[in-house]
Amino acid sequence: MDRSNYKDFIEDEKQFYLHEAGFDEREERLFRLRVYERKTLWEASEIMGYSSRTMDRINRTMKKKIVKAAPLYYRGVSSKYN
């Protein structure tokens, strides 16, 4: 499954990444906008007040953190968020 498609995350995954991925404040806000409010990157940039280039950088960093944390999710670390 492609971990960069936020709309496919189940609630357990959403909570896991919020707690374990190590997002900074901007990444967490973007993650919440993309996952819970289903905003596009462009819509999120408008809401957060950043340029599209800045949002792209934030998004790339956020995705790297998700990919890095993903193996922990599949090993059962996520069970504490159920």
Secondary structure, DSSP 8 states (H G I E B T S, - for coil): --TT-GGG--HHHHHHHHHHS---HHHHHHHHHHHTS---HHHHHHHHT--HHHHHHHHHHHHHHHHHHHHHHHTTGGGGG-
